[in-house]
Amino acid sequence: MRQFLDFEKSVAELETKIDELRQMGSQEKDSGTSGINIDDEVARLSDKADKQLRATYAKLTPLQKVQVARHAQRPKALDYVRLLTTDFTPLAGDRAFGDDKAMIGGLARFRGEPVVVVGTERGHDTETRLLHNFGMARPEGYRKAQRLVEMAGRFGLPILSFIDTAGAWPGIDAEARGQAEAIARSIDICLKAPVPLIATVIGEGGSGGAIAIGAGDRVLMLENSIYSVISPEAAASILWRDPKLAPAAAEALKLTAQDLLGLGLIDRIIPEPVGGAQRLPDDAVHAVGNVIAEELLELQKLTGPALVQKRREKFLAMTRGPLN
């Protein structure tokens, strides 16, 4: 069943009415009764719902984009792995403490080419969200990512990372095992990887937990995804001690894909189906795959040292860009 967001109420009402009419028509057909022809009314309402949906998504506020980015039915990292790759062989553990299921990764083939895949997985329902800790990795998760990126460098395999996390796990256990060091080390290893690294924000990109696997040659974002140092709710609580001011915080954070492209912090925006990736998840995933293939083709023309140098220049330039 499709889940609607608060601002989609008018669309939800229209689509509910359409479903009711279709069900009524199906029942009449099964019973052999000759009721009124509802096809014209269904077509009229469908056209109205489509126009309403397009109008709604054409003027989303930053906070509404936060809601879309967090939508439970958006495709998750493992969906991208399932639909975009073949022969996926997951690798587990950091060879130090244990395995963190919030961070997934392994070897795979992307359009026939061997690659290393890494990503933060949120889960789809209560069971899988708990299993993957809602996509919030602990130090062993980032050390798993480090292991995968280093392996990719040794064997000359491109790296595809998929980011969807509210941030690193802030628990005492994570801090005790060196959360900050693990994130910093992950960023460092990504920056030094002598192979193409394409990072895609597919939902929510939160703080260091996201950039730990996001320091790539190309940083892509889905149209309705977000990327920020802190959530709007937390920012409002800290700055104004009132989480109800989250809309103002979302505006100030400049966390949308459009804001970040304008600031030079990402490289490309990938359009989503009308109504968000959650409406047509397979289409959204394949659109991402097409863009990754285009970018990878260009990056593979460069040598390892050239990739590292350009990546270094790219991130250093951010300190001298529009933000200053």
Helices and strands as residue ranges (DSSP letters): G 6-8, H 9-31, H 39-57, H 62-69, H 77-84, E 85-90, E 103-110, E 113-120, H 126-131, G 133-135, H 139-155, E 159-165, H 172-176, H 179-192, E 197-206, H 207-211, E 218-222, E 226-228, H 232-240, G 243-245, H 246-253, H 257-262, E 268-270, H 281-299, H 304-317, G 318-320
